[in-house]
Amino acid sequence: MQAPVVLPEDYYLTNFQKLLGFVEQRYADLLNCSETDFLNTFQLLEEDAQKLYVRLASRKGPVFRADKLNYPEITSIELAVNELVGAGFIQVNPPLDIVLLSDLITKSELLLCFPDQLEPYRRERKQTLVNRLVDSGEACLDLPFTTLQPLYMEELRTLLFLFFGNLSQDLTEFVLQDLGLTRFENYPLKSRLFNRREELEQGLSLSQLWQEVAYDNKKLDLDELQTLVTKLPSSSDFIHPTLKRRYARLVNAIARDLERQGALREAIACFQQSYLPPSRERRTRIMAKLNDTDGALSLCEEIEASPASSLELAFAHRFSKTLMGEKRRRQSARFNERTLELNDNGQRVEFQVQEYFRNQGWQVFYVENALINGLAGLWFWDIIFADRDGAFFHPFQSGPADLMTPDFYRSGKGAIHHRLSSMSESHLLDTLLTTYNEKHGINNRLVIWPALSPELITLAVSLIPLEQLRAMFQRLMFDIAHNRTGFPDLILFDVENKKYQWVEVKGPGDRLQENQKLWLAFFLENGVPAEVVYVSWS
């Protein structure tokens, strides 16, 4: 058993310095005066003061009690505080409201601070007492302890954003890597995400809006959504390709929530600002709901003339027929289907079907999307992590920035087709197993490591005909964003008879999704053995 990794006591300061050095080296020309002042002044602080600032700035605050600070690696917290105050990095006893104060003290301390106001209600819960103080307009007066608030937090957020390109990653990434819990490919870092201050500010603004949309997974009500719409810039403001994509995804998310809230016309107006799927599909469906059949048909024609994906094209074909009153006829012979009656043992239906086929003599793996994505991730590893302009801009990426966009296929089309044409069974298997062993555990957006094994890789390459694997890889790499999902749940192998088969499992009341239908249709066209098993309980 491998011994646990012990981090040095100043690991967090070392990582923070790496971040600052990276940003200063790459983005110094984009920083404003305040951000530059932070970088320069921080380096002049004594090491203990630097440690304390990073400790506080990395914690959930924004205010902390001085008497609760306990960092053994800092020689004198008092001296560090004094230096940070003198340098303008910390404010002592900042103005507090009751809500902020309540995060710093216990119920007993709250009663001591406000004895006259709260004594009659001392048996109530702490939050109820806080609500009473807020309702009565009480202010925080003299407290029996000192509070500290780290400053330069806006500047620090900008520096973090410049490093990661988003607000969802933070210094935790360094720690996880130091502990060996995450690993990233050693790709060259020649690009930078932003080249102008305007792009930086646009990116930061979009990320802040995303945080409002996704804050604590809370669903926004209609008033909150409408307020958010007023904060959206115009789509014409964005030239930077990454920011255009982020803007389109943000608009799609807000528009979809508006649609769910029943604000259909507002949702259409919002979807119109996005060029990414499913904006046109949602607009078409909403128009149909509003009885605008002509408008919906016109959008279907637009999609059919220039589809963004095979999924969008399939929708337009299907929905236009519905709009024109054509009855959808079920093509019973299109996919191999059968019904399987089982005794429900309480496990997931996929596991129960997996066990059924094992009892029939098959080797069965519950892989869903992980197998073909994983094999492609290994086979095209060097192409995915190739040195390209704009692909990598910080060291914690699980793939190039454009992996889920048409740009990835366009830029790598030649290399992808050459790799596909060079496939042979022995070369493929050797490459997959070698890459699996050499890269195991390194983050790759296409590879789910626990789902792959040398045994599964060997079975897949040995029993899936090369032409079928090549066809699956081709379809996946052409449009990774839309084609990486929809694979059947199970894959079955019969080594003795040199057979394999995909099985999509559907429990009672479940039905095929559109992306699953597209893969099943693709399998049918390419002679890939697959069936849909509909389970009923006996």
C-alpha positions as CSV (number, residue, x, y, z in Angstrom):
1,M,0.0,0.0,0.0
2,Q,1.4,3.4,-1.0
3,A,2.2,5.7,1.9
4,P,0.0,8.8,2.1
5,V,1.4,12.0,0.7
6,V,2.5,14.5,3.4
7,L,2.4,18.1,2.2
8,P,4.9,20.6,3.4
9,E,3.5,23.0,5.9
10,D,3.7,26.0,3.5
11,Y,2.2,24.1,0.5
12,Y,-0.5,26.7,0.1
13,L,1.9,29.6,-0.1
14,T,4.0,27.8,-2.6
15,N,1.0,27.1,-4.8
16,F,-0.2,30.7,-4.5
17,Q,3.2,32.0,-5.6
18,K,3.0,29.6,-8.6
19,L,-0.3,31.1,-9.5
20,L,0.9,34.7,-9.1
21,G,4.1,34.0,-11.1
22,F,2.1,32.4,-13.9
23,V,-0.3,35.3,-14.2
24,E,2.4,37.9,-14.0
25,Q,4.5,36.2,-16.7
26,R,1.6,35.8,-19.1
27,Y,-0.8,38.6,-18.4
28,A,1.1,41.5,-16.9
29,D,0.1,43.7,-19.8
30,L,-3.7,43.2,-19.0
31,L,-3.6,44.0,-15.3
32,N,-4.9,47.3,-14.0
33,C,-3.1,49.4,-11.4
34,S,-4.8,47.8,-8.4
35,E,-4.0,44.3,-9.6
36,T,-0.4,45.2,-10.3
37,D,-0.1,46.8,-6.9
38,F,-1.4,43.6,-5.3
39,L,1.3,41.5,-7.0
40,N,4.1,43.9,-6.2
41,T,3.2,44.6,-2.6
42,F,2.5,41.0,-1.8
43,Q,6.0,40.0,-2.7
44,L,7.4,42.6,-0.2
45,L,5.5,41.0,2.7
46,E,7.3,38.8,5.3
47,E,6.6,35.1,4.7
48,D,4.4,34.8,7.8
49,A,2.2,37.7,6.6
50,Q,2.0,36.1,3.2
51,K,0.9,32.8,4.7
52,L,-1.8,34.4,6.9
53,Y,-3.2,36.3,4.0
54,V,-3.4,33.2,1.7
55,R,-5.0,31.3,4.6
56,L,-7.7,33.9,5.1
57,A,-8.2,34.7,1.4
58,S,-8.7,30.9,0.7
59,R,-11.4,30.4,3.3
60,K,-15.1,31.1,3.2
61,G,-15.5,34.5,4.8
62,P,-15.6,37.4,4.3
63,V,-14.8,38.1,8.0
64,F,-12.9,36.1,10.6
65,R,-12.4,36.2,14.3
66,A,-8.8,36.9,15.3
67,D,-9.1,34.8,18.5
68,K,-10.1,31.7,16.4
69,L,-7.1,31.7,14.1
70,N,-4.8,28.8,14.7
71,Y,-2.0,28.2,12.2
72,P,1.0,26.5,13.9
73,E,3.3,27.1,10.9
74,I,2.9,30.9,11.4
75,T,5.4,32.1,14.1
76,S,3.3,35.0,15.3
77,I,-0.2,35.6,14.0
78,E,-0.4,38.9,15.9
79,L,2.8,40.2,14.1
80,A,1.5,38.9,10.7
81,V,-1.8,40.7,11.3
82,N,-0.1,44.0,12.1
83,E,2.0,43.8,9.0
84,L,-1.0,43.0,6.8
85,V,-2.9,45.9,8.3
86,G,0.0,48.2,7.7
87,A,0.3,47.1,4.1
88,G,-3.4,47.4,3.4
89,F,-4.1,43.7,3.0
90,I,-6.5,43.4,6.0
91,Q,-9.1,45.6,7.7
92,V,-9.5,45.3,11.4
93,N,-13.1,45.3,12.8
94,P,-14.9,46.1,9.5
95,P,-18.5,47.2,9.7
96,L,-20.7,44.1,10.3
97,D,-24.4,43.5,10.0
98,I,-26.2,41.0,12.1
99,V,-26.3,38.3,9.5
100,L,-22.5,38.4,9.1
101,L,-22.0,38.5,12.8
102,S,-24.2,35.4,13.3
103,D,-21.7,33.4,11.2
104,L,-18.9,34.2,13.6
105,I,-20.5,33.5,17.0
106,T,-22.4,30.8,18.9
107,K,-25.9,31.2,20.3
108,S,-24.5,31.7,23.8
109,E,-22.3,34.5,22.5
110,L,-25.2,36.1,20.7
111,L,-27.2,36.2,23.9
112,L,-24.2,37.9,25.7
113,C,-23.9,40.5,23.0
114,F,-27.6,41.4,23.0
115,P,-28.8,40.6,26.5
116,D,-31.6,43.2,26.7
117,Q,-33.0,42.3,23.3
118,L,-32.8,38.5,23.4
119,E,-33.1,37.5,27.1
120,P,-36.9,36.9,26.8
121,Y,-36.3,34.6,23.8
122,R,-33.2,32.7,25.0
123,R,-34.9,29.3,24.4
124,E,-35.4,29.9,20.7
125,R,-33.1,28.6,18.0
126,K,-30.1,30.8,17.0
127,Q,-31.5,31.6,13.5
128,T,-34.8,32.7,15.1
129,L,-32.9,35.1,17.4
130,V,-30.9,36.4,14.4
131,N,-34.1,37.1,12.5
132,R,-35.5,39.0,15.6
133,L,-32.4,41.2,15.6
134,V,-32.6,41.8,11.9
135,D,-36.3,42.7,12.1
136,S,-35.7,45.1,14.9
137,G,-32.9,46.9,13.0
138,E,-30.2,46.2,15.6
139,A,-26.7,47.2,14.8
140,C,-23.4,45.5,15.8
141,L,-21.8,47.6,18.5
142,D,-18.7,46.8,20.4
143,L,-17.8,43.1,20.2
144,P,-15.7,41.2,22.8
145,F,-13.3,40.0,20.0
146,T,-11.4,41.4,17.0
147,T,-12.6,40.7,13.5
148,L,-10.4,40.7,10.4
149,Q,-11.4,41.1,6.7
150,P,-8.9,40.3,4.0
151,L,-8.8,43.0,1.3
152,Y,-7.9,42.9,-2.4
153,M,-10.5,40.1,-2.9
154,E,-11.7,41.5,-6.2
155,E,-8.2,41.7,-7.5
156,L,-7.5,38.2,-6.3
157,R,-10.6,36.9,-8.1
158,T,-9.4,38.5,-11.3
159,L,-5.9,36.8,-10.9
160,L,-7.5,33.4,-10.3
161,F,-9.8,33.9,-13.3
162,L,-6.7,34.8,-15.5
163,F,-5.0,31.6,-14.3
164,F,-7.9,29.2,-14.8
165,G,-10.1,31.0,-17.3
166,N,-13.1,30.3,-15.1
167,L,-14.4,30.9,-11.6
168,S,-15.2,27.3,-10.8
169,Q,-11.6,26.1,-10.3
170,D,-9.4,27.4,-7.5
171,L,-6.3,26.7,-5.5
172,T,-7.7,23.3,-4.5
173,E,-6.6,22.1,-8.0
174,F,-2.9,22.5,-6.8
175,V,-3.6,20.6,-3.6
176,L,-5.3,17.6,-5.3
177,Q,-2.4,17.4,-7.7
178,D,0.1,17.6,-4.9
179,L,-1.7,14.8,-3.1
180,G,-1.6,12.7,-6.3
181,L,-5.4,12.6,-6.5
182,T,-5.6,14.3,-9.9
183,R,-3.0,14.3,-12.7
184,F,-2.9,16.3,-15.9
185,E,-1.1,15.9,-19.1
186,N,2.1,17.8,-19.6
187,Y,1.1,19.7,-22.6
188,P,2.8,22.9,-23.8
189,L,1.4,26.2,-22.6
190,K,2.1,28.6,-25.4
191,S,-1.3,30.3,-25.7
192,R,-3.2,32.6,-23.4
193,L,-6.9,32.9,-23.2
194,F,-7.2,36.7,-23.3
195,N,-5.2,39.2,-25.3
196,R,-7.1,42.4,-24.4
197,R,-8.4,43.8,-21.1
198,E,-11.8,44.1,-22.7
199,E,-11.9,40.3,-23.3
200,L,-10.8,39.6,-19.7
201,E,-13.6,41.8,-18.3
202,Q,-16.2,40.2,-20.6
203,G,-15.1,36.8,-19.6
204,L,-15.2,37.7,-15.9
205,S,-18.7,39.2,-16.3
206,L,-20.0,36.1,-18.0
207,S,-18.6,33.8,-15.3
208,Q,-20.2,36.0,-12.6
209,L,-23.6,35.7,-14.4
210,W,-23.1,31.9,-14.6
211,Q,-22.6,31.9,-10.9
212,E,-25.9,33.7,-10.4
213,V,-27.7,31.1,-12.6
214,A,-26.1,28.1,-10.9
215,Y,-25.8,29.5,-7.3
216,D,-26.1,26.5,-4.9
217,N,-28.2,24.7,-7.6
218,K,-31.0,27.0,-6.7
219,K,-33.8,27.4,-9.2
220,L,-34.4,31.1,-9.9
221,D,-37.9,32.4,-9.9
222,L,-39.4,34.4,-12.9
223,D,-38.5,37.8,-11.4
224,E,-34.9,36.7,-10.8
225,L,-34.6,35.4,-14.3
226,Q,-36.0,38.6,-15.8
227,T,-33.5,40.6,-13.8
228,L,-30.8,38.4,-15.1
229,V,-31.8,38.9,-18.7
230,T,-31.4,42.7,-18.2
231,K,-27.8,42.1,-17.2
232,L,-27.0,40.2,-20.3
233,P,-24.8,42.0,-22.8
234,S,-25.6,41.8,-26.5
235,S,-24.4,38.8,-28.4
236,S,-22.7,41.2,-30.9
237,D,-20.4,42.4,-28.1
238,F,-18.4,39.1,-28.3
239,I,-15.7,38.4,-30.9
240,H,-13.5,36.1,-28.9
241,P,-14.6,32.5,-29.9
242,T,-14.4,31.1,-26.4
243,L,-16.5,33.9,-25.0
244,K,-19.0,33.6,-27.8
245,R,-19.5,29.9,-26.8
246,R,-19.8,30.8,-23.1
247,Y,-22.3,33.5,-23.8
248,A,-24.4,31.2,-26.0
249,R,-24.4,28.4,-23.3
250,L,-25.4,31.0,-20.6
251,V,-28.2,32.4,-22.8
252,N,-29.4,28.8,-23.4
253,A,-29.5,28.1,-19.7
254,I,-31.5,31.3,-18.9
255,A,-33.8,30.8,-21.8
256,R,-34.6,27.2,-20.8
257,D,-35.5,28.3,-17.3
258,L,-37.7,31.0,-18.7
259,E,-39.4,28.4,-20.8
260,R,-40.0,26.2,-17.8
261,Q,-41.5,29.2,-16.0
262,G,-44.0,29.7,-18.8
263,A,-42.4,32.9,-20.1
264,L,-42.5,31.6,-23.6
265,R,-42.1,34.8,-25.7
266,E,-39.2,36.0,-23.4
267,A,-37.6,32.6,-23.8
268,I,-37.8,32.8,-27.6
269,A,-36.2,36.3,-27.5
270,C,-33.4,34.9,-25.2
271,F,-32.8,31.8,-27.4
272,Q,-32.5,34.0,-30.4
273,Q,-29.2,35.4,-29.0
274,S,-27.6,31.9,-29.0
275,Y,-26.2,30.1,-31.9
276,L,-25.6,26.8,-30.0
277,P,-28.0,23.9,-29.9
278,P,-30.6,23.4,-28.6
279,S,-31.6,27.1,-29.2
280,R,-33.3,26.5,-32.5
281,E,-35.0,23.3,-31.4
282,R,-36.4,25.1,-28.3
283,R,-37.6,28.1,-30.4
284,T,-39.3,25.7,-32.8
285,R,-41.1,23.9,-30.0
286,I,-42.1,27.1,-28.3
287,M,-43.5,28.5,-31.6
288,A,-45.6,25.4,-32.0
289,K,-46.9,25.8,-28.5
290,L,-47.9,29.4,-29.4
291,N,-49.6,28.1,-32.6
292,D,-47.0,29.8,-34.9
293,T,-46.9,26.8,-37.2
294,D,-45.4,28.8,-40.1
295,G,-42.6,30.1,-37.9
296,A,-41.9,26.7,-36.5
297,L,-41.8,25.1,-40.0
298,S,-39.5,27.9,-41.3
299,L,-37.0,27.2,-38.4
300,C,-37.2,23.4,-39.3
301,E,-36.3,24.3,-42.8
302,E,-33.4,26.5,-41.6
303,I,-32.1,23.6,-39.5
304,E,-32.4,21.1,-42.3
305,A,-30.4,23.5,-44.6
306,S,-27.6,23.9,-42.1
307,P,-27.8,21.5,-39.1
308,A,-25.5,22.1,-36.1
309,S,-25.5,18.4,-35.4
310,S,-27.1,15.1,-36.4
311,L,-29.3,15.3,-33.3
312,E,-30.6,18.7,-34.4
313,L,-31.2,17.5,-38.0
314,A,-33.1,14.4,-36.8
315,F,-35.3,16.7,-34.7
316,A,-36.1,19.0,-37.7
317,H,-37.1,16.0,-39.9
318,R,-39.3,14.5,-37.2
319,F,-40.9,17.7,-35.9
320,S,-41.7,19.2,-39.4
321,K,-43.7,16.1,-40.2
322,T,-45.6,16.6,-36.9
323,L,-46.3,20.2,-37.7
324,M,-47.7,19.2,-41.1
325,G,-50.0,16.7,-39.5
326,E,-48.2,13.6,-40.6
327,K,-48.7,10.7,-38.2
328,R,-45.5,9.3,-36.9
329,R,-45.4,5.6,-37.9
330,R,-43.4,3.3,-35.6
331,Q,-40.8,1.4,-37.6
332,S,-41.0,-1.9,-35.8
333,A,-38.2,-3.5,-37.8
334,R,-35.8,-0.6,-37.5
335,F,-34.1,-1.8,-34.3
336,N,-33.8,-5.3,-32.9
337,E,-36.1,-5.2,-29.9
338,R,-37.4,-7.7,-27.4
339,T,-39.2,-7.9,-24.0
340,L,-37.6,-9.6,-21.1
341,E,-39.6,-10.6,-18.0
342,L,-37.6,-10.6,-14.8
343,N,-38.2,-10.9,-11.1
344,D,-37.3,-7.5,-9.6
345,N,-34.6,-7.9,-7.0
346,G,-34.4,-4.2,-6.2
347,Q,-31.1,-3.5,-8.1
348,R,-30.8,-1.2,-11.0
349,V,-32.5,-2.6,-14.0
350,E,-29.2,-2.6,-16.0
351,F,-27.5,-4.7,-13.4
352,Q,-30.4,-7.2,-13.5
353,V,-30.2,-7.5,-17.2
354,Q,-26.4,-7.8,-17.0
355,E,-26.8,-10.8,-14.6
356,Y,-29.4,-12.3,-17.0
357,F,-26.9,-12.3,-19.9
358,R,-24.1,-13.6,-17.7
359,N,-26.3,-16.6,-16.9
360,Q,-26.6,-17.1,-20.7
361,G,-22.8,-17.5,-21.0
362,W,-21.8,-14.0,-22.1
363,Q,-19.1,-11.8,-20.6
364,V,-21.0,-8.6,-19.9
365,F,-19.8,-5.1,-19.1
366,Y,-21.9,-2.1,-18.0
367,V,-20.2,0.6,-20.0
368,E,-22.8,2.9,-21.5
369,N,-20.8,5.8,-23.0
370,A,-17.5,4.9,-21.4
371,L,-16.2,2.2,-23.8
372,I,-16.1,3.9,-27.2
373,N,-15.3,7.3,-25.7
374,G,-12.5,5.7,-23.7
375,L,-11.0,3.8,-26.6
376,A,-11.1,6.9,-28.7
377,G,-9.5,8.9,-25.9
378,L,-6.6,6.5,-25.8
379,W,-6.3,6.0,-29.6
380,F,-6.3,9.8,-30.3
381,W,-4.5,10.8,-27.1
382,D,-1.6,12.7,-28.8
383,I,-4.0,14.4,-31.2
384,I,-6.3,15.6,-28.3
385,F,-3.3,17.0,-26.4
386,A,-1.4,18.3,-29.5
387,D,0.2,21.7,-29.4
388,R,-2.2,24.0,-31.1
389,D,-2.9,27.7,-30.9
390,G,-5.6,28.4,-28.3
391,A,-5.9,24.8,-27.1
392,F,-4.3,25.0,-23.7
393,F,-3.9,28.0,-21.5
394,H,-3.5,26.6,-17.9
395,P,-2.0,23.4,-16.5
396,F,-5.2,21.9,-15.2
397,Q,-7.1,21.1,-18.4
398,S,-8.5,17.7,-19.2
399,G,-8.6,18.5,-22.9
400,P,-8.2,21.4,-25.3
401,A,-10.5,24.3,-24.9
402,D,-12.2,23.6,-28.2
403,L,-12.7,19.8,-27.7
404,M,-16.5,20.0,-27.6
405,T,-16.7,22.4,-30.6
406,P,-16.6,21.9,-34.4
407,D,-13.2,23.7,-34.3
408,F,-11.5,20.7,-32.8
409,Y,-12.5,18.4,-35.7
410,R,-11.7,21.1,-38.3
411,S,-8.2,21.8,-37.0
412,G,-7.4,18.1,-36.4
413,K,-9.2,16.6,-39.4
414,G,-6.1,15.6,-41.3
415,A,-4.5,13.9,-38.2
416,I,-7.7,12.2,-37.2
417,H,-8.3,10.7,-40.7
418,H,-4.7,9.6,-41.0
419,R,-5.0,7.8,-37.6
420,L,-8.2,6.2,-38.7
421,S,-6.7,5.0,-42.0
422,S,-3.7,3.5,-40.2
423,M,-5.7,1.3,-37.9
424,S,-4.9,-2.4,-37.8
425,E,-6.0,-4.8,-35.1
426,S,-2.5,-5.4,-33.7
427,H,-1.4,-1.8,-33.9
428,L,-4.6,-0.6,-32.3
429,L,-4.5,-3.1,-29.4
430,D,-0.8,-2.4,-28.8
431,T,-1.3,1.4,-28.8
432,L,-4.4,1.3,-26.6
433,L,-2.7,-0.9,-24.0
434,T,0.5,1.1,-24.0
435,T,-1.4,4.4,-23.7
436,Y,-3.6,2.9,-21.0
437,N,-0.5,1.9,-18.9
438,E,1.5,5.1,-19.6
439,K,-1.3,7.6,-19.1
440,H,-3.4,5.8,-16.5
441,G,-5.0,8.3,-14.1
442,I,-4.2,11.4,-16.2
443,N,-7.3,13.5,-16.8
444,N,-8.8,13.2,-20.3
445,R,-12.4,14.3,-21.0
446,L,-13.1,11.2,-23.0
447,V,-11.6,8.6,-20.6
448,I,-13.3,7.4,-17.4
449,W,-10.5,5.3,-16.0
450,P,-12.5,3.1,-13.6
451,A,-14.7,2.0,-16.5
452,L,-11.7,0.7,-18.6
453,S,-9.4,-2.3,-18.0
454,P,-6.8,-4.2,-20.1
455,E,-9.3,-7.1,-20.2
456,L,-12.1,-4.9,-21.6
457,I,-9.8,-3.2,-24.1
458,T,-8.5,-6.5,-25.3
459,L,-12.0,-8.1,-25.7
460,A,-13.3,-5.0,-27.5
461,V,-10.4,-4.9,-30.0
462,S,-10.4,-8.6,-30.5
463,L,-14.2,-9.1,-31.1
464,I,-15.4,-5.8,-32.6
465,P,-14.6,-5.8,-36.3
466,L,-12.0,-3.2,-37.2
467,E,-14.3,-1.5,-39.7
468,Q,-17.0,-1.1,-37.1
469,L,-14.6,0.4,-34.6
470,R,-13.3,2.8,-37.2
471,A,-16.8,3.9,-38.1
472,M,-17.7,4.5,-34.5
473,F,-14.5,6.5,-33.9
474,Q,-15.2,8.5,-37.1
475,R,-18.7,9.5,-36.0
476,L,-17.6,10.3,-32.4
477,M,-14.7,12.5,-33.4
478,F,-16.7,14.4,-36.0
479,D,-18.9,15.8,-33.3
480,I,-17.7,14.9,-29.9
481,A,-20.1,17.2,-28.1
482,H,-23.2,15.5,-29.5
483,N,-22.1,12.0,-30.3
484,R,-20.3,11.1,-27.0
485,T,-23.6,10.1,-25.5
486,G,-26.3,7.7,-26.5
487,F,-24.4,4.4,-26.5
488,P,-26.2,1.3,-25.2
489,D,-25.8,0.4,-21.6
490,L,-24.2,-3.0,-21.9
491,I,-21.7,-4.7,-24.2
492,L,-21.6,-8.5,-24.4
493,F,-18.8,-10.7,-25.5
494,D,-18.7,-14.4,-26.5
495,V,-15.0,-15.3,-26.9
496,E,-15.6,-18.9,-27.9
497,N,-17.9,-18.0,-30.8
498,K,-16.1,-14.7,-31.6
499,K,-19.3,-12.6,-31.1
500,Y,-20.2,-9.4,-29.4
501,Q,-23.4,-7.4,-29.0
502,W,-24.6,-4.1,-27.6
503,V,-27.7,-4.0,-25.4
504,E,-29.7,-1.0,-24.5
505,V,-31.8,-1.6,-21.4
506,K,-35.2,0.0,-20.9
507,G,-37.1,-0.4,-17.6
508,P,-40.9,-0.2,-17.3
509,G,-42.1,3.2,-18.7
510,D,-38.7,4.1,-20.1
511,R,-38.2,4.9,-23.7
512,L,-35.3,5.6,-26.2
513,Q,-33.9,9.1,-26.2
514,E,-33.1,10.7,-29.5
515,N,-29.3,10.4,-29.2
516,Q,-29.8,6.7,-28.5
517,K,-31.9,6.3,-31.6
518,L,-29.2,7.9,-33.7
519,W,-26.5,5.5,-32.5
520,L,-28.8,2.5,-32.9
521,A,-29.6,3.7,-36.5
522,F,-25.9,4.1,-37.1
523,F,-25.3,0.6,-35.8
524,L,-28.0,-0.8,-38.1
525,E,-26.4,0.9,-41.1
526,N,-23.0,-0.4,-40.3
527,G,-23.9,-4.0,-39.3
528,V,-23.1,-3.5,-35.7
529,P,-25.1,-6.1,-33.6
530,A,-27.4,-4.3,-31.1
531,E,-30.7,-4.7,-29.5
532,V,-33.1,-2.9,-27.2
533,V,-34.3,-4.9,-24.2
534,Y,-37.6,-3.8,-22.6
535,V,-37.8,-5.2,-19.1
536,S,-41.1,-6.0,-17.4
537,W,-41.5,-7.4,-13.9
538,S,-43.1,-10.7,-13.3
